[in-house]
Amino acid sequence: MKINIGDRAGNLLKGSITSVIPRGIGFLYTILIIPLIISSLGKDALGVWLTIVSIVDVLNFADFGITNNIINLISKTNLEKDSLKEKNITSTCVFVISVIAITIFFIYFFGKGMVNWANILGIHNNDLLRQALKSLDILILYFLINFPLVIYQKIRYAIQERHYLNYYEGFGKMISIILVFGGIQMYLPLSGLIMMYVLGPVIGQIVNTITLLYNKPQFIPDIKFINRGSLKEIFGASIYFFLINVSYLFYTSLDNILISNILNAGEAASFASVQKVYLIFPMLFALATPSLWVANREAFLQKDHIWLNKVFNKGILINVCSLFFLVLLSLLLNGGFFTWFTDGKIIYDQWMVTVISINAATMISYNFFSAFFIAIDEMQNFALMFLAFSILSFLLKIYALPRIGITDTYMINSILFIVIFFMPCFILLKRKIVKI
């Protein structure tokens, strides 16, 4: 069947620009919430907040790469106008993801009593520990509801309607901000604020799902369309997406948990509060990543090597410039700024702020390379290279954090990223694009 290639540059631009709405609101929320949580609940509570949210972020990798693989599968069926195959893939994917979510939900509630949460979260206060456990219960319930809805988020990416998703996510985040700020004014405990925090995103995802299914009924799941062929397709390339997800888990998603466990919740608050601010910059690049991925996928299917080469060369230049920009910015948003920002309750070191800004630049590179390797069916090489780096990075953090502290550990981690991951990716991808 003939593939119709759309205006990929226009779709890329539209998806990227509208992504500023939810991400900008989320960044504003992060900026405002950190000093408010410290003032109302204290530094340790902020560390616990950031750590337990990280635990749920970790659970999102339990999809075995299926939800990311659905972007590649649906983007192709959408171009081919194959509604029946879209129905098969979506129905099978919703079934598998729902089973995974329910399984994790029951494992947590039956096994949580066997886990030493005080040690994992770095908490020595019994009242704070009780609030943390209630917060975890709330976040696991949120995960159960939200996890299957992520499928429809990925479908929006695949059919290049990401701008609609951005509007709904922005709406959800606005609700979350209003609820959390209201909760702080009402002096709600940590668990109450966590409840306010998750309600908005769930509402946004539900609205996105309902509107998508209303306009495109071929994505409504139906048990009759679950079949073995779709199951094999879904899991076919998912193993590589799963390896990428696990690698990302070791690379960055476990950072707050590691610091809380090896050092304490206060140190996690110090690290994470700076990281949250500087993550806005890789996040801005990540706004374009799904749209760039789909656009590159179209170019690859059409064998448009001119597009791929042009975007690759410009992307490398952006990566280099972003590194210098973030380092210079760290001299403005420096240790003194963050000490003032937290009302003197946390003292920040200038060198730590600069190192975190450098690590933010490495995340921009990761997003850039992923949008190319996955689009041109080179997931295996990307997954293996990133896995090798992430394992070394994780082992480095375990060994170095208690010995040399956060700052020097993450500086070594940045050097490791350039040598083990960035340069091999650059060389291999350049060769592959030239051959297309």
C-alpha positions in Angstrom: 0.0 0.0 0.0 1.3 3.4 -0.9 2.6 5.5 2.0 1.5 9.2 2.0 4.2 11.5 3.3 2.8 14.6 5.0 4.4 17.9 5.7 6.8 16.6 8.3 8.5 19.9 9.0 5.1 21.5 9.7 4.0 18.7 12.0 7.3 18.7 13.8 7.0 22.5 14.4 3.4 22.3 15.5 4.0 19.4 18.0 7.1 21.1 19.4 5.7 24.6 19.9 2.5 23.5 21.5 4.6 21.3 23.9 5.7 24.5 25.6 2.2 24.7 27.1 2.3 21.7 29.5 6.1 21.8 29.9 6.1 25.5 30.7 3.3 25.1 33.2 5.1 22.2 34.7 8.3 24.2 35.0 6.5 27.1 36.6 4.9 24.7 39.1 8.4 23.2 39.9 9.9 26.7 40.5 7.1 27.7 42.8 6.5 24.5 44.7 10.1 23.9 46.0 10.3 26.9 48.3 6.7 26.5 49.4 7.2 22.8 50.4 10.3 23.7 52.3 8.5 26.5 54.1 5.4 24.5 55.0 6.9 21.0 55.6 10.7 21.3 55.7 13.7 20.2 53.7 13.4 16.5 54.5 9.7 16.5 53.4 10.8 18.0 50.1 13.4 15.3 49.7 10.8 12.6 50.4 8.4 14.2 47.9 11.0 14.2 45.1 12.1 10.7 46.0 8.7 8.9 46.1 7.7 10.7 42.9 10.9 9.2 41.4 9.8 5.7 42.5 6.6 6.0 40.5 8.5 7.4 37.5 10.6 4.2 37.8 7.4 2.1 37.5 6.6 3.7 34.2 9.5 1.7 32.8 7.7 -1.6 33.6 5.9 -1.5 30.2 8.8 -3.6 28.7 9.1 -0.9 26.0 5.6 -1.6 24.6 4.3 1.9 24.7 7.3 3.3 22.9 7.1 0.6 20.3 3.5 1.5 19.6 4.7 4.8 18.2 6.7 3.1 15.5 3.8 0.6 14.7 1.0 3.1 14.7 3.0 5.7 12.7 3.3 3.2 9.9 -0.3 2.0 10.0 -1.5 5.6 10.1 0.5 6.4 7.0 -0.9 3.3 5.3 -4.5 4.1 6.5 -4.8 0.5 7.9 -7.6 1.0 10.5 -8.0 -2.8 11.1 -4.4 -3.2 12.1 -4.6 -0.2 14.3 -7.5 -1.8 16.1 -5.6 -5.1 16.6 -2.5 -3.4 17.9 -4.3 -1.0 20.2 -6.6 -3.7 21.7 -3.7 -6.1 22.3 -1.5 -3.3 23.8 -4.2 -2.1 26.2 -4.8 -5.7 27.4 -1.0 -6.3 28.1 -0.4 -2.9 29.8 -3.5 -3.3 32.0 -2.3 -6.8 33.1 1.1 -5.3 34.0 -0.4 -2.4 35.9 -2.7 -4.7 38.0 0.2 -7.1 38.7 2.4 -4.3 40.0 -0.5 -2.9 42.1 -1.0 -6.2 43.9 2.7 -6.9 44.3 3.1 -3.5 46.0 0.1 -3.8 48.4 0.9 -7.4 49.4 4.7 -6.9 49.7 5.1 -3.3 51.0 5.3 -4.6 54.6 8.4 -6.5 53.8 10.3 -3.4 52.6 12.4 -1.2 54.9 11.0 2.1 53.5 12.7 4.2 56.2 16.1 3.1 54.9 15.2 3.4 51.2 13.8 7.0 51.7 16.5 8.0 54.2 13.8 9.0 56.8 14.5 9.0 60.6 11.2 10.7 61.6 8.3 8.3 62.3 5.6 10.9 61.5 7.3 11.8 58.2 7.6 8.1 57.4 3.9 7.5 57.9 3.1 10.4 55.6 5.6 9.0 53.0 3.9 5.6 53.1 0.4 7.1 52.6 1.9 9.1 49.7 3.3 6.0 48.2 -0.2 4.3 48.4 -1.7 7.3 46.6 1.0 7.3 43.9 0.6 3.5 43.3 -3.2 4.0 42.8 -2.4 6.9 40.4 0.0 4.5 38.5 -2.8 1.9 38.2 -5.2 4.4 36.6 -2.7 6.3 34.5 -0.4 3.5 33.1 -2.9 2.2 30.5 -3.8 5.7 29.4 -0.2 6.3 28.4 -1.0 4.2 25.3 -3.2 6.9 24.0 -0.6 9.5 24.7 1.8 7.6 22.5 -0.9 7.2 19.8 -1.2 11.0 19.7 2.6 11.1 19.0 2.3 8.5 16.3 -0.5 10.1 14.3 1.1 13.5 14.6 -1.7 15.0 16.8 0.6 15.8 19.7 -0.7 19.4 19.8 -4.0 18.1 21.1 -2.3 16.1 23.8 -0.3 19.2 24.8 -3.5 21.2 25.4 -5.0 18.4 27.6 -1.8 17.9 29.6 -1.5 21.7 30.1 -5.1 21.8 31.4 -4.3 18.9 33.8 -1.2 20.6 35.1 -3.1 23.9 35.7 -5.6 21.9 37.8 -2.7 20.3 39.7 -1.1 23.7 40.5 -4.4 25.1 41.8 -5.0 22.1 43.9 -1.5 21.9 45.4 -1.4 25.6 46.2 -4.8 25.3 47.8 -3.6 22.3 49.8 -0.6 24.3 51.1 -3.0 27.1 52.2 -5.1 24.5 54.0 -1.9 23.1 55.7 -2.5 19.6 54.3 0.1 17.0 55.2 2.5 15.5 52.6 0.1 12.8 51.6 -2.7 15.3 51.0 -0.5 17.4 48.8 0.5 14.3 46.8 -3.2 13.6 46.3 -3.6 17.1 44.9 -0.5 16.6 42.8 -1.8 13.5 40.9 -5.4 14.5 40.3 -4.6 17.1 37.6 -2.5 14.8 35.3 -5.1 12.0 35.6 -7.8 14.4 34.5 -5.7 15.6 31.6 -5.0 12.0 30.4 -8.7 11.0 30.7 -9.8 13.9 28.6 -7.1 13.1 26.0 -8.2 9.5 25.8 -11.9 10.3 25.5 -11.5 12.9 22.8 -9.1 10.6 20.8 -11.5 7.6 20.9 -14.5 9.8 20.0 -12.8 11.1 16.8 -10.9 7.9 16.0 -12.9 4.9 17.0 -10.5 2.4 15.5 -8.4 2.9 18.7 -11.2 1.8 21.0 -9.9 -1.5 22.6 -12.0 -4.6 21.9 -11.2 -8.0 23.4 -12.2 -9.6 20.0 -9.3 -7.9 18.3 -6.6 -9.2 20.7 -4.5 -11.7 18.7 -1.2 -13.5 18.6 0.1 -11.7 15.5 -0.3 -8.3 17.1 1.2 -9.6 20.3 4.3 -10.7 18.4 4.5 -7.3 16.7 4.2 -5.4 19.9 6.9 -7.4 21.7 9.1 -7.7 18.5 11.1 -4.5 18.9 9.9 -3.8 22.4 12.9 -5.7 23.9 15.1 -2.9 22.7 12.8 -0.2 23.9 12.8 -2.1 27.2 16.6 -2.1 27.3 16.6 1.7 26.6 14.0 2.3 29.4 16.0 0.2 31.9 19.2 2.0 30.9 17.5 5.4 31.4 16.4 4.1 34.8 20.0 3.4 35.8 21.2 6.6 34.2 19.0 9.2 35.9 15.6 8.0 37.3 17.2 6.3 40.3 19.3 9.3 41.2 17.1 10.7 44.0 16.5 7.2 45.4 20.3 6.5 45.4 21.2 9.8 47.1 18.5 9.4 49.8 19.6 5.8 50.5 23.4 6.4 50.4 23.4 9.8 52.0 20.0 11.2 53.3 16.7 12.8 52.3 18.2 16.3 52.9 21.0 15.7 50.4 18.5 14.5 47.9 16.5 17.7 48.3 19.7 19.8 47.7 20.5 17.8 44.5 17.0 17.4 43.1 15.9 21.1 43.6 18.8 22.3 41.4 18.3 19.4 38.9 14.6 20.2 38.6 15.3 23.8 37.5 18.0 22.8 35.0 15.9 20.0 33.6 13.9 22.7 31.9 16.5 22.8 29.2 16.7 19.1 28.2 13.0 19.2 28.6 12.7 21.9 25.9 14.6 19.7 23.5 12.5 16.7 24.6 9.5 18.7 23.5 10.6 18.1 19.9 11.9 14.6 20.3 8.7 12.6 19.7 7.8 14.8 16.7 11.4 14.6 15.4 11.3 10.8 15.8 8.1 10.5 13.7 9.4 13.0 11.1 12.7 11.1 10.9 10.7 7.8 10.6 8.8 9.3 7.6 12.1 10.4 6.0 13.7 6.9 6.6 10.7 5.1 5.0 11.0 7.5 2.0 14.8 7.1 1.9 15.1 10.9 2.2 18.8 11.1 3.2 19.0 14.9 2.5 16.5 15.5 5.4 18.3 13.1 7.8 21.7 14.6 7.1 20.5 18.2 7.4 18.7 17.6 10.7 21.6 15.5 12.1 24.2 18.2 11.4 22.1 21.0 12.8 21.3 18.8 15.9 24.9 18.2 16.7 25.6 22.0 16.5 22.7 22.6 18.9 24.1 20.0 21.3 27.5 21.7 21.5 26.0 25.1 21.9 23.6 23.9 24.6 26.5 22.6 26.7 28.3 26.0 26.6 25.0 27.9 27.2 24.2 25.8 30.3 27.6 26.2 31.8 27.5 29.9 31.4 23.9 30.0 32.8 25.1 28.1 35.9 27.2 31.2 36.7 23.9 33.2 36.9 21.6 30.6 38.4 24.4 29.8 40.8 24.9 28.5 44.4 24.0 31.9 45.8 20.8 32.0 43.8 19.6 28.6 45.0 20.4 29.4 48.6 18.3 32.5 48.3 15.6 30.6 46.4 15.2 28.2 49.4 15.3 31.0 51.9 18.7 30.0 53.3 17.4 26.6 54.5 19.7 24.8 52.0 23.3 25.9 51.3 24.4 25.2 47.7 27.9 24.8 46.3 28.6 26.7 43.0 30.6 23.7 41.5 27.6 21.4 42.2 25.3 23.7 40.3 27.7 23.8 37.3 28.1 20.0 37.3 24.3 19.6 37.3 24.0 21.9 34.4 26.6 19.8 32.5 24.6 16.7 33.2 21.5 18.4 31.9 23.4 18.9 28.6 24.1 15.2 28.4 20.3 14.5 28.6 19.8 16.7 25.5 22.3 14.5 23.6 20.4 11.4 24.7 17.1 12.7 23.4 18.7 13.8 20.1 20.3 10.5 19.4 17.3 8.5 20.3 15.1 10.4 17.8 17.5 9.1 15.0 18.5 5.6 16.0 14.9 4.5 16.7 13.5 6.1 13.6 16.0 4.3 11.3 15.5 0.9 12.9 18.9 0.9 14.7 17.4 0.4 18.2 19.6 -2.6 18.9 22.9 -0.6 18.6 21.5 2.4 20.5 20.1 0.2 23.3 23.3 -1.8 23.7 25.5 1.4 23.8 23.2 3.2 26.2 22.9 0.1 28.4 26.7 -0.2 28.7 27.0 3.4 29.7 24.1 3.4 32.1 25.4 0.3 34.0 28.8 1.9 34.4 27.1 5.2 35.5 25.0 3.4 38.1 28.0 1.5 39.5 30.0 4.7 39.6 27.3 6.4 41.7 27.1 3.5 44.2 30.9 3.5 44.6 31.6 7.2 44.5 28.7 8.9 46.3 29.7 7.9 49.8 33.4 8.5 49.1 33.6 11.8 47.1 30.1 13.2 47.3 27.5 14.3 44.8 29.5 17.0 42.9 32.6 15.0 41.9 30.6 11.9 41.2 28.4 13.6 38.7 31.4 15.3 37.1 33.0 11.9 36.4 29.6 10.7 35.2 29.6 13.5 32.5 33.0 12.5 31.3 31.9 8.9 31.2 28.9 9.9 29.1 31.0 11.6 26.4 33.6 8.8 26.1 31.3 5.7 26.4 28.1 7.0 24.8 28.3 10.3 22.9 31.3 9.7 20.7 30.3 6.1 19.7 26.8 7.3 18.9 28.1 10.2 16.8 30.4 8.0 14.7 28.0 5.2 14.1 25.0 7.4 13.3 27.0 9.5 10.9 28.0 6.4 9.0 24.5 5.0 8.9 22.9 8.2 7.7 25.4 8.5 4.8 24.5 4.9 3.7 20.7 5.5 3.6 
